[in-house]
Amino acid sequence: MRQKFLFTKTRKEIGAEEKSLNASLLIKAGFIDKLAAGVYIYLPLGLRVLRKIEDIIREEMNRIGGQEILMPAMTPKEIWQKTDRWDAFDALFKFKGYDEKEYALGATHEEVVTPLLKKFVFSYRDLPKYVYQIQTKFRNEQRAKAGLLRGREFSMKDLYSFHADEKDLENYYEMVQAAYFKIFARLGLDKLTHLTFASGGAFAKYSHEFQTLSENGEDLIYICPKCRLAYNKEIINEIEKCHGCKLGKSEFKEAKAIETGNIFKLGTRFSSSFEFKYVDERGKEKDVFMGCYGIGSSRIMGSIVEVYNDKKGILWPKTIAPCQIHLLSIGENKALAKKTELLYNELIKKGFEVLYDDRDESAGIKLNDADLLGLPLRLVLSEKTLKNNSIELKSRNLDRIELIKIDKIVKYLEDSLNK
């Protein structure tokens, strides 16, 4: 990818109304642009990051049997009335069509997926089933002020599972927990993310959140230092000991965090509303048990920026960086330009993702922009390095600069990026 062809540019300053760190850095670096409070445009580099996050989520959902679908964002009033949530769900964006029928933009999709599966599941032989989507959600959020962490329009993966009994639901629920930690590990967030007990609402005594530690997090959690389980602020008063290791709650550590995922056992709450039943081995009709499992892909993007940054800009983990390598050509020498062009083409041919800064800009601007964009590895070819037939290599998260011979750089990069 040639940087001079990008229509986006970095910015030195943005509007004072943007208070959140994640949005400030992402806007300055040209990853996103703000359209309205809680509504953002994903620009070319930002969309590459979002798609990589989604692909990691998709791969892990497929591994646990998830079948991907895509449900409509526009949903009719009648299905929300079936579950008594048309008036009770205060975050719904509601509107009327030309036919005077009322609709809501999808804030969640239990009301859509439950009658969908009812059309295909009749017998115990048809269960269990797991379906998911990665889709834009809409919520009439009152406090849309935290960038990608609290949007009115946002990207989310929602998985729904359908079971013959509670035991099978419990088994799959634990399988999803494990899959989520694989996702967070691939995103570089596993050491910062805690499985957190939360109120179960109308569905169960407890649900679980995945809370990622951040100084700017809006949630307050209490972490067991022995087994890393955590409890959110709303339920901590009813807890005496850790569910995992029985450590007393007086030993828990308070911390700020961002909710990046959540999972719920829905039981028969929605299947009963839609009279969704199956016939068991004895020919008896029974309600289908359900679970739902959410993870915010756009919120994860914002969370990563919140925890991986320094005073110069973003530090992307290599698994989701828009490109692995930022190649800079510094100087106006024709031989330099030719050598950099050859190297760029060789790296692309070898399968590396490269952002090539071939702009007619000063060394200072290029180096500052590279730090702001935060790609994992920076390569600088200049007249000085060219004299030694070398190239300057620097990891974004390290201060150390190495000089590598140009004919050795491909092998060096293969070893570095495959660790």
RODO-119056 format. One record per residue (C-alpha): residue in three letters; x, y, z; residue number from 1. Coordinates in steps of 0.02 Angstrom, whole numbers, plus 50000, padded with zeros to 5 digits. Layout:
RODO-119056
{residu->ALA	east->X	north->Y	up->Z	num->NUM};
...
This chain:
RODO-119056
{residu->MET	east->50000	north->50000	up->50000	num->1};
{residu->ARG	east->50075	north->50166	up->49945	num->2};
{residu->GLN	east->50047	north->50304	up->50070	num->3};
{residu->LYS	east->50042	north->50443	up->49942	num->4};
{residu->PHE	east->49887	north->50365	up->49864	num->5};
{residu->LEU	east->49789	north->50366	up->50028	num->6};
{residu->PHE	east->49659	north->50504	up->50025	num->7};
{residu->THR	east->49674	north->50519	up->50214	num->8};
{residu->LYS	east->49804	north->50620	up->50307	num->9};
{residu->THR	east->49864	north->50630	up->50486	num->10};
{residu->ARG	east->49811	north->50779	up->50591	num->11};
{residu->LYS	east->49904	north->50879	up->50721	num->12};
{residu->GLU	east->49747	north->50939	up->50809	num->13};
{residu->ILE	east->49565	north->50885	up->50819	num->14};
{residu->GLY	east->49411	north->50964	up->50894	num->15};
{residu->ALA	east->49415	north->50998	up->51080	num->16};
{residu->GLU	east->49248	north->50907	up->51101	num->17};
{residu->GLU	east->49333	north->50739	up->51073	num->18};
{residu->LYS	east->49381	north->50690	up->51250	num->19};
{residu->SER	east->49419	north->50504	up->51232	num->20};
{residu->LEU	east->49597	north->50445	up->51206	num->21};
{residu->ASN	east->49552	north->50309	up->51081	num->22};
{residu->ALA	east->49453	north->50423	up->50967	num->23};
{residu->SER	east->49582	north->50562	up->50979	num->24};
{residu->LEU	east->49725	north->50450	up->50924	num->25};
{residu->LEU	east->49624	north->50359	up->50791	num->26};
{residu->ILE	east->49563	north->50523	up->50715	num->27};
{residu->LYS	east->49736	north->50603	up->50719	num->28};
{residu->ALA	east->49813	north->50451	up->50636	num->29};
{residu->GLY	east->49679	north->50444	up->50501	num->30};
{residu->PHE	east->49600	north->50279	up->50551	num->31};
{residu->ILE	east->49425	north->50347	up->50583	num->32};
{residu->ASP	east->49327	north->50508	up->50562	num->33};
{residu->LYS	east->49186	north->50570	up->50672	num->34};
{residu->LEU	east->49017	north->50599	up->50588	num->35};
{residu->ALA	east->48914	north->50630	up->50746	num->36};
{residu->ALA	east->48921	north->50587	up->50931	num->37};
{residu->GLY	east->48945	north->50398	up->50941	num->38};
{residu->VAL	east->48950	north->50379	up->50751	num->39};
{residu->TYR	east->49115	north->50355	up->50660	num->40};
{residu->ILE	east->49175	north->50324	up->50482	num->41};
{residu->TYR	east->49308	north->50188	up->50465	num->42};
{residu->LEU	east->49440	north->50251	up->50345	num->43};
{residu->PRO	east->49550	north->50133	up->50241	num->44};
{residu->LEU	east->49681	north->50094	up->50374	num->45};
{residu->GLY	east->49551	north->50088	up->50513	num->46};
{residu->LEU	east->49441	north->49970	up->50414	num->47};
{residu->ARG	east->49589	north->49853	up->50390	num->48};
{residu->VAL	east->49611	north->49845	up->50580	num->49};
{residu->LEU	east->49425	north->49815	up->50610	num->50};
{residu->ARG	east->49417	north->49677	up->50479	num->51};
{residu->LYS	east->49568	north->49589	up->50557	num->52};
{residu->ILE	east->49485	north->49592	up->50728	num->53};
{residu->GLU	east->49326	north->49523	up->50651	num->54};
{residu->ASP	east->49422	north->49386	up->50559	num->55};
{residu->ILE	east->49502	north->49327	up->50722	num->56};
{residu->ILE	east->49332	north->49323	up->50806	num->57};
{residu->ARG	east->49257	north->49233	up->50656	num->58};
{residu->GLU	east->49391	north->49098	up->50655	num->59};
{residu->GLU	east->49367	north->49059	up->50839	num->60};
{residu->MET	east->49177	north->49056	up->50824	num->61};
{residu->ASN	east->49191	north->48935	up->50678	num->62};
{residu->ARG	east->49304	north->48823	up->50782	num->63};
{residu->ILE	east->49167	north->48798	up->50912	num->64};
{residu->GLY	east->49035	north->48756	up->50783	num->65};
{residu->GLY	east->48965	north->48928	up->50748	num->66};
{residu->GLN	east->48876	north->48951	up->50581	num->67};
{residu->GLU	east->48885	north->49128	up->50516	num->68};
{residu->ILE	east->48729	north->49218	up->50456	num->69};
{residu->LEU	east->48682	north->49399	up->50430	num->70};
{residu->MET	east->48518	north->49463	up->50500	num->71};
{residu->PRO	east->48431	north->49626	up->50452	num->72};
{residu->ALA	east->48465	north->49786	up->50548	num->73};
{residu->MET	east->48286	north->49843	up->50519	num->74};
{residu->THR	east->48167	north->49744	up->50629	num->75};
{residu->PRO	east->47976	north->49752	up->50642	num->76};
{residu->LYS	east->47886	north->49808	up->50800	num->77};
{residu->GLU	east->47787	north->49646	up->50815	num->78};
{residu->ILE	east->47935	north->49536	up->50860	num->79};
{residu->TRP	east->47986	north->49654	up->51001	num->80};
{residu->GLN	east->47807	north->49651	up->51066	num->81};
{residu->LYS	east->47815	north->49461	up->51073	num->82};
{residu->THR	east->47952	north->49475	up->51206	num->83};
{residu->ASP	east->47881	north->49631	up->51291	num->84};
{residu->ARG	east->48036	north->49730	up->51246	num->85};
{residu->TRP	east->47963	north->49861	up->51127	num->86};
{residu->ASP	east->47927	north->49977	up->51273	num->87};
{residu->ALA	east->48050	north->49904	up->51399	num->88};
{residu->PHE	east->48209	north->49919	up->51293	num->89};
{residu->ASP	east->48242	north->50105	up->51307	num->90};
{residu->ALA	east->48395	north->50105	up->51191	num->91};
{residu->LEU	east->48295	north->50059	up->51036	num->92};
{residu->PHE	east->48299	north->50177	up->50888	num->93};
{residu->LYS	east->48118	north->50173	up->50827	num->94};
{residu->PHE	east->48042	north->50241	up->50665	num->95};
{residu->LYS	east->47896	north->50222	up->50545	num->96};
{residu->GLY	east->47899	north->50172	up->50363	num->97};
{residu->TYR	east->47790	north->50243	up->50223	num->98};
{residu->ASP	east->47667	north->50104	up->50262	num->99};
{residu->GLU	east->47650	north->50177	up->50439	num->100};
{residu->LYS	east->47719	north->50015	up->50510	num->101};
{residu->GLU	east->47840	north->50037	up->50654	num->102};
{residu->TYR	east->48017	north->49969	up->50656	num->103};
{residu->ALA	east->48172	north->49971	up->50765	num->104};
{residu->LEU	east->48354	north->49966	up->50716	num->105};
{residu->GLY	east->48434	north->49809	up->50784	num->106};
{residu->ALA	east->48510	north->49836	up->50955	num->107};
{residu->THR	east->48520	north->49647	up->50983	num->108};
{residu->HIS	east->48445	north->49502	up->50887	num->109};
{residu->GLU	east->48361	north->49376	up->51003	num->110};
{residu->GLU	east->48194	north->49429	up->50929	num->111};
{residu->VAL	east->48254	north->49390	up->50754	num->112};
{residu->VAL	east->48358	north->49233	up->50779	num->113};
{residu->THR	east->48234	north->49139	up->50889	num->114};
{residu->PRO	east->48090	north->49131	up->50763	num->115};
{residu->LEU	east->48220	north->49098	up->50627	num->116};
{residu->LEU	east->48283	north->48939	up->50711	num->117};
{residu->LYS	east->48105	north->48888	up->50752	num->118};
{residu->LYS	east->48080	north->48862	up->50564	num->119};
{residu->PHE	east->48218	north->48730	up->50560	num->120};
{residu->VAL	east->48226	north->48646	up->50731	num->121};
{residu->PHE	east->48088	north->48520	up->50773	num->122};
{residu->SER	east->48167	north->48370	up->50857	num->123};
{residu->TYR	east->48303	north->48334	up->50985	num->124};
{residu->ARG	east->48401	north->48270	up->50834	num->125};
{residu->ASP	east->48410	north->48449	up->50771	num->126};
{residu->LEU	east->48496	north->48511	up->50928	num->127};
{residu->PRO	east->48612	north->48589	up->50977	num->128};
{residu->LYS	east->48636	north->48728	up->50849	num->129};
{residu->TYR	east->48748	north->48882	up->50855	num->130};
{residu->VAL	east->48729	north->49033	up->50741	num->131};
{residu->TYR	east->48817	north->49200	up->50744	num->132};
{residu->GLN	east->48837	north->49360	up->50647	num->133};
{residu->ILE	east->48957	north->49507	up->50640	num->134};
{residu->GLN	east->48848	north->49657	up->50609	num->135};
{residu->THR	east->48818	north->49840	up->50642	num->136};
{residu->LYS	east->48712	north->49872	up->50796	num->137};
{residu->PHE	east->48617	north->50030	up->50843	num->138};
{residu->ARG	east->48579	north->50091	up->51019	num->139};
{residu->ASN	east->48509	north->50258	up->51074	num->140};
{residu->GLU	east->48653	north->50281	up->51195	num->141};
{residu->GLN	east->48635	north->50430	up->51312	num->142};
{residu->ARG	east->48822	north->50443	up->51349	num->143};
{residu->ALA	east->48904	north->50427	up->51179	num->144};
{residu->LYS	east->49064	north->50513	up->51232	num->145};
{residu->ALA	east->49197	north->50378	up->51243	num->146};
{residu->GLY	east->49244	north->50359	up->51061	num->147};
{residu->LEU	east->49230	north->50180	up->50999	num->148};
{residu->LEU	east->49196	north->50119	up->51175	num->149};
{residu->ARG	east->49019	north->50186	up->51184	num->150};
{residu->GLY	east->48944	north->50213	up->51012	num->151};
{residu->ARG	east->48767	north->50235	up->50948	num->152};
{residu->GLU	east->48820	north->50134	up->50796	num->153};
{residu->PHE	east->48949	north->49997	up->50821	num->154};
{residu->SER	east->49012	north->49831	up->50757	num->155};
{residu->MET	east->48974	north->49676	up->50860	num->156};
{residu->LYS	east->48982	north->49487	up->50850	num->157};
{residu->ASP	east->48829	north->49404	up->50927	num->158};
{residu->LEU	east->48820	north->49215	up->50941	num->159};
{residu->TYR	east->48661	north->49122	up->50991	num->160};
{residu->SER	east->48656	north->48941	up->51047	num->161};
{residu->PHE	east->48506	north->48824	up->51054	num->162};
{residu->HIS	east->48501	north->48670	up->51167	num->163};
{residu->ALA	east->48389	north->48529	up->51224	num->164};
{residu->ASP	east->48429	north->48554	up->51409	num->165};
{residu->GLU	east->48522	north->48659	up->51536	num->166};
{residu->LYS	east->48668	north->48539	up->51549	num->167};
{residu->ASP	east->48707	north->48554	up->51364	num->168};
{residu->LEU	east->48690	north->48744	up->51376	num->169};
{residu->GLU	east->48812	north->48745	up->51523	num->170};
{residu->ASN	east->48940	north->48641	up->51427	num->171};
{residu->TYR	east->48934	north->48757	up->51277	num->172};
{residu->TYR	east->48938	north->48911	up->51388	num->173};
{residu->GLU	east->49106	north->48853	up->51457	num->174};
{residu->MET	east->49167	north->48816	up->51281	num->175};
{residu->VAL	east->49128	north->48995	up->51229	num->176};
{residu->GLN	east->49222	north->49061	up->51381	num->177};
{residu->ALA	east->49377	north->48967	up->51323	num->178};
{residu->ALA	east->49354	north->49029	up->51144	num->179};
{residu->TYR	east->49342	north->49209	up->51204	num->180};
{residu->PHE	east->49508	north->49195	up->51295	num->181};
{residu->LYS	east->49586	north->49127	up->51135	num->182};
{residu->ILE	east->49520	north->49280	up->51046	num->183};
{residu->PHE	east->49591	north->49398	up->51177	num->184};
{residu->ALA	east->49758	north->49307	up->51171	num->185};
{residu->ARG	east->49769	north->49331	up->50983	num->186};
{residu->LEU	east->49726	north->49514	up->51006	num->187};
{residu->GLY	east->49860	north->49538	up->51138	num->188};
{residu->LEU	east->49732	north->49571	up->51276	num->189};
{residu->ASP	east->49725	north->49407	up->51371	num->190};
{residu->LYS	east->49838	north->49463	up->51515	num->191};
{residu->LEU	east->49732	north->49619	up->51537	num->192};
{residu->THR	east->49561	north->49536	up->51524	num->193};
{residu->HIS	east->49466	north->49457	up->51668	num->194};
{residu->LEU	east->49314	north->49345	up->51670	num->195};
{residu->THR	east->49197	north->49449	up->51776	num->196};
{residu->PHE	east->49039	north->49398	up->51868	num->197};
{residu->ALA	east->48893	north->49514	up->51833	num->198};
{residu->SER	east->48708	north->49519	up->51869	num->199};
{residu->GLY	east->48611	north->49393	up->51767	num->200};
{residu->GLY	east->48460	north->49506	up->51751	num->201};
{residu->ALA	east->48299	north->49415	up->51711	num->202};
{residu->PHE	east->48386	north->49262	up->51639	num->203};
{residu->ALA	east->48501	north->49190	up->51773	num->204};
{residu->LYS	east->48581	north->49234	up->51939	num->205};
{residu->TYR	east->48745	north->49280	up->51854	num->206};
{residu->SER	east->48805	north->49322	up->51682	num->207};
{residu->HIS	east->48987	north->49350	up->51638	num->208};
{residu->GLU	east->49078	north->49498	up->51566	num->209};
{residu->PHE	east->49252	north->49505	up->51492	num->210};
{residu->GLN	east->49330	north->49659	up->51567	num->211};
{residu->THR	east->49492	north->49730	up->51497	num->212};
{residu->LEU	east->49595	north->49835	up->51617	num->213};
{residu->SER	east->49616	north->50017	up->51567	num->214};
{residu->GLU	east->49650	north->50176	up->51663	num->215};
{residu->ASN	east->49511	north->50259	up->51564	num->216};
{residu->GLY	east->49386	north->50119	up->51584	num->217};
{residu->GLU	east->49209	north->50166	up->51634	num->218};
{residu->ASP	east->49178	north->50006	up->51736	num->219};
{residu->LEU	east->49241	north->49966	up->51910	num->220};
{residu->ILE	east->49286	north->49785	up->51944	num->221};
{residu->TYR	east->49357	north->49690	up->52093	num->222};
{residu->ILE	east->49489	north->49561	up->52049	num->223};
{residu->CYS	east->49538	north->49406	up->52147	num->224};
{residu->PRO	east->49730	north->49412	up->52144	num->225};
{residu->LYS	east->49743	north->49225	up->52166	num->226};
{residu->CYS	east->49638	north->49157	up->52021	num->227};
{residu->ARG	east->49605	north->49316	up->51918	num->228};
{residu->LEU	east->49414	north->49301	up->51925	num->229};
{residu->ALA	east->49330	north->49470	up->51947	num->230};
{residu->TYR	east->49163	north->49544	up->52003	num->231};
{residu->ASN	east->49083	north->49701	up->51940	num->232};
{residu->LYS	east->49026	north->49844	up->52049	num->233};
{residu->GLU	east->48840	north->49799	up->52040	num->234};
{residu->ILE	east->48858	north->49627	up->52124	num->235};
{residu->ILE	east->49013	north->49643	up->52237	num->236};
{residu->ASN	east->48908	north->49676	up->52396	num->237};
{residu->GLU	east->48827	north->49504	up->52387	num->238};
{residu->ILE	east->48994	north->49414	up->52368	num->239};
{residu->GLU	east->49092	north->49351	up->52518	num->240};
{residu->LYS	east->49221	north->49239	up->52436	num->241};
{residu->CYS	east->49290	north->49211	up->52262	num->242};
{residu->HIS	east->49190	north->49080	up->52166	num->243};
{residu->GLY	east->49351	north->49004	up->52100	num->244};
{residu->CYS	east->49476	north->48993	up->52243	num->245};
{residu->LYS	east->49371	north->49046	up->52395	num->246};
{residu->LEU	east->49485	north->49192	up->52437	num->247};
{residu->GLY	east->49395	north->49321	up->52544	num->248};
{residu->LYS	east->49337	north->49477	up->52453	num->249};
{residu->SER	east->49437	north->49589	up->52570	num->250};
{residu->GLU	east->49588	north->49533	up->52468	num->251};
{residu->PHE	east->49512	north->49586	up->52301	num->252};
{residu->LYS	east->49595	north->49726	up->52204	num->253};
{residu->GLU	east->49491	north->49868	up->52133	num->254};
{residu->ALA	east->49525	north->49919	up->51952	num->255};
{residu->LYS	east->49450	north->50016	up->51807	num->256};
{residu->ALA	east->49407	north->49916	up->51653	num->257};
{residu->ILE	east->49318	north->49914	up->51485	num->258};
{residu->GLU	east->49185	north->49782	up->51450	num->259};
{residu->THR	east->49241	north->49702	up->51287	num->260};
{residu->GLY	east->49126	north->49550	up->51288	num->261};
{residu->ASN	east->48983	north->49468	up->51382	num->262};
{residu->ILE	east->48893	north->49301	up->51388	num->263};
{residu->PHE	east->48719	north->49257	up->51454	num->264};
{residu->LYS	east->48620	north->49100	up->51487	num->265};
{residu->LEU	east->48450	north->49148	up->51419	num->266};
{residu->GLY	east->48364	north->48988	up->51470	num->267};
{residu->THR	east->48189	north->48980	up->51393	num->268};
{residu->ARG	east->48156	north->49168	up->51406	num->269};
{residu->PHE	east->48144	north->49195	up->51217	num->270};
{residu->SER	east->48098	north->49021	up->51157	num->271};
{residu->SER	east->47942	north->49025	up->51266	num->272};
{residu->SER	east->47893	north->49196	up->51197	num->273};
{residu->PHE	east->47895	north->49125	up->51021	num->274};
{residu->GLU	east->47827	north->48954	up->51073	num->275};
{residu->PHE	east->47987	north->48876	up->51008	num->276};
{residu->LYS	east->47984	north->48694	up->51061	num->277};
{residu->TYR	east->48063	north->48530	up->51008	num->278};
{residu->VAL	east->48007	north->48349	up->51025	num->279};
{residu->ASP	east->48118	north->48243	up->51139	num->280};
{residu->GLU	east->48160	north->48057	up->51127	num->281};
{residu->ARG	east->47995	north->48011	up->51210	num->282};
{residu->GLY	east->47890	north->48117	up->51093	num->283};
{residu->LYS	east->47860	north->48253	up->51222	num->284};
{residu->GLU	east->47867	north->48439	up->51177	num->285};
{residu->LYS	east->47992	north->48544	up->51273	num->286};
{residu->ASP	east->48055	north->48723	up->51267	num->287};
{residu->VAL	east->48223	north->48754	up->51186	num->288};
{residu->PHE	east->48360	north->48822	up->51299	num->289};
{residu->MET	east->48463	north->48968	up->51234	num->290};
{residu->GLY	east->48623	north->49064	up->51267	num->291};
{residu->CYS	east->48691	north->49224	up->51191	num->292};
{residu->TYR	east->48870	north->49281	up->51177	num->293};
{residu->GLY	east->48924	north->49456	up->51125	num->294};
{residu->ILE	east->49092	north->49531	up->51086	num->295};
{residu->GLY	east->49115	north->49709	up->51022	num->296};
{residu->SER	east->49237	north->49712	up->50877	num->297};
{residu->SER	east->49237	north->49902	up->50861	num->298};
{residu->ARG	east->49246	north->49920	up->51050	num->299};
{residu->ILE	east->49396	north->49803	up->51052	num->300};
{residu->MET	east->49480	north->49915	up->50924	num->301};
{residu->GLY	east->49455	north->50065	up->51038	num->302};
{residu->SER	east->49509	north->49965	up->51191	num->303};
{residu->ILE	east->49672	north->49913	up->51110	num->304};
{residu->VAL	east->49713	north->50094	up->51074	num->305};
{residu->GLU	east->49671	north->50139	up->51254	num->306};
{residu->VAL	east->49797	north->50014	up->51324	num->307};
{residu->TYR	east->49929	north->50010	up->51186	num->308};
{residu->ASN	east->49993	north->50187	up->51159	num->309};
{residu->ASP	east->50128	north->50307	up->51211	num->310};
{residu->LYS	east->50155	north->50494	up->51198	num->311};
{residu->LYS	east->50196	north->50476	up->51012	num->312};
{residu->GLY	east->50044	north->50376	up->50957	num->313};
{residu->ILE	east->49971	north->50201	up->50941	num->314};
{residu->LEU	east->50062	north->50034	up->50964	num->315};
{residu->TRP	east->49963	north->49904	up->50865	num->316};
{residu->PRO	east->49985	north->49719	up->50905	num->317};
{residu->LYS	east->50053	north->49635	up->50749	num->318};
{residu->THR	east->49900	north->49523	up->50729	num->319};
{residu->ILE	east->49783	north->49670	up->50693	num->320};
{residu->ALA	east->49896	north->49810	up->50632	num->321};
{residu->PRO	east->49837	north->49879	up->50463	num->322};
{residu->CYS	east->50006	north->49826	up->50394	num->323};
{residu->GLN	east->50151	north->49737	up->50477	num->324};
{residu->ILE	east->50286	north->49850	up->50407	num->325};
{residu->HIS	east->50302	north->50038	up->50380	num->326};
{residu->LEU	east->50433	north->50069	up->50247	num->327};
{residu->LEU	east->50503	north->50246	up->50238	num->328};
{residu->SER	east->50613	north->50320	up->50104	num->329};
{residu->ILE	east->50704	north->50474	up->50169	num->330};
{residu->GLY	east->50800	north->50579	up->50044	num->331};
{residu->GLU	east->50788	north->50633	up->49863	num->332};
{residu->ASN	east->50925	north->50525	up->49787	num->333};
{residu->LYS	east->50864	north->50434	up->49631	num->334};
{residu->ALA	east->50965	north->50279	up->49676	num->335};
{residu->LEU	east->50881	north->50281	up->49846	num->336};
{residu->ALA	east->50708	north->50291	up->49770	num->337};
{residu->LYS	east->50747	north->50147	up->49652	num->338};
{residu->LYS	east->50818	north->50039	up->49792	num->339};
{residu->THR	east->50667	north->50072	up->49904	num->340};
{residu->GLU	east->50548	north->50032	up->49762	num->341};
{residu->LEU	east->50637	north->49866	up->49730	num->342};
{residu->LEU	east->50630	north->49822	up->49914	num->343};
{residu->TYR	east->50446	north->49867	up->49926	num->344};
{residu->ASN	east->50404	north->49755	up->49778	num->345};
{residu->GLU	east->50508	north->49613	up->49850	num->346};
{residu->LEU	east->50421	north->49625	up->50020	num->347};
{residu->ILE	east->50250	north->49625	up->49938	num->348};
{residu->LYS	east->50298	north->49475	up->49832	num->349};
{residu->LYS	east->50351	north->49383	up->49990	num->350};
{residu->GLY	east->50180	north->49411	up->50066	num->351};
{residu->PHE	east->50219	north->49550	up->50190	num->352};
{residu->GLU	east->50091	north->49686	up->50222	num->353};
{residu->VAL	east->50183	north->49849	up->50190	num->354};
{residu->LEU	east->50134	north->50031	up->50202	num->355};
{residu->TYR	east->50261	north->50121	up->50093	num->356};
{residu->ASP	east->50284	north->50304	up->50137	num->357};
{residu->ASP	east->50332	north->50369	up->49965	num->358};
{residu->ARG	east->50264	north->50544	up->49998	num->359};
{residu->ASP	east->50363	north->50699	up->49958	num->360};
{residu->GLU	east->50380	north->50748	up->50141	num->361};
{residu->SER	east->50521	north->50787	up->50261	num->362};
{residu->ALA	east->50606	north->50656	up->50368	num->363};
{residu->GLY	east->50528	north->50732	up->50524	num->364};
{residu->ILE	east->50351	north->50720	up->50458	num->365};
{residu->LYS	east->50375	north->50542	up->50399	num->366};
{residu->LEU	east->50452	north->50483	up->50562	num->367};
{residu->ASN	east->50321	north->50570	up->50669	num->368};
{residu->ASP	east->50180	north->50498	up->50564	num->369};
{residu->ALA	east->50256	north->50324	up->50577	num->370};
{residu->ASP	east->50254	north->50338	up->50767	num->371};
{residu->LEU	east->50075	north->50403	up->50766	num->372};
{residu->LEU	east->50011	north->50263	up->50653	num->373};
{residu->GLY	east->50098	north->50134	up->50762	num->374};
{residu->LEU	east->50136	north->49991	up->50641	num->375};
{residu->PRO	east->50241	north->49854	up->50725	num->376};
{residu->LEU	east->50400	north->49873	up->50622	num->377};
{residu->ARG	east->50477	north->50027	up->50541	num->378};
{residu->LEU	east->50605	north->50013	up->50401	num->379};
{residu->VAL	east->50699	north->50170	up->50350	num->380};
{residu->LEU	east->50805	north->50176	up->50195	num->381};
{residu->SER	east->50906	north->50337	up->50179	num->382};
{residu->GLU	east->51059	north->50401	up->50088	num->383};
{residu->LYS	east->51160	north->50366	up->50244	num->384};
{residu->THR	east->51105	north->50185	up->50262	num->385};
{residu->LEU	east->51118	north->50156	up->50075	num->386};
{residu->LYS	east->51304	north->50193	up->50081	num->387};
{residu->ASN	east->51325	north->50039	up->50192	num->388};
{residu->ASN	east->51199	north->49939	up->50091	num->389};
{residu->SER	east->51095	north->49932	up->50249	num->390};
{residu->ILE	east->50922	north->49976	up->50310	num->391};
{residu->GLU	east->50868	north->50044	up->50480	num->392};
{residu->LEU	east->50745	north->49934	up->50575	num->393};
{residu->LYS	east->50649	north->49984	up->50731	num->394};
{residu->SER	east->50508	north->49898	up->50825	num->395};
{residu->ARG	east->50374	north->50024	up->50871	num->396};
{residu->ASN	east->50372	north->49969	up->51052	num->397};
{residu->LEU	east->50562	north->49976	up->51075	num->398};
{residu->ASP	east->50688	north->50118	up->51073	num->399};
{residu->ARG	east->50827	north->50013	up->50998	num->400};
{residu->ILE	east->50871	north->50040	up->50814	num->401};
{residu->GLU	east->50960	north->49905	up->50714	num->402};
{residu->LEU	east->51054	north->49916	up->50550	num->403};
{residu->ILE	east->51021	north->49763	up->50441	num->404};
{residu->LYS	east->51101	north->49725	up->50273	num->405};
{residu->ILE	east->50972	north->49747	up->50136	num->406};
{residu->ASP	east->51003	north->49573	up->50066	num->407};
{residu->LYS	east->50968	north->49499	up->50239	num->408};
{residu->ILE	east->50813	north->49599	up->50282	num->409};
{residu->VAL	east->50683	north->49480	up->50209	num->410};
{residu->LYS	east->50747	north->49333	up->50310	num->411};
{residu->TYR	east->50759	north->49443	up->50464	num->412};
{residu->LEU	east->50579	north->49500	up->50444	num->413};
{residu->GLU	east->50516	north->49323	up->50417	num->414};
{residu->ASP	east->50597	north->49270	up->50580	num->415};
{residu->SER	east->50538	north->49424	up->50677	num->416};
{residu->LEU	east->50356	north->49423	up->50622	num->417};
{residu->ASN	east->50332	north->49236	up->50640	num->418};
{residu->LYS	east->50385	north->49231	up->50823	num->419};
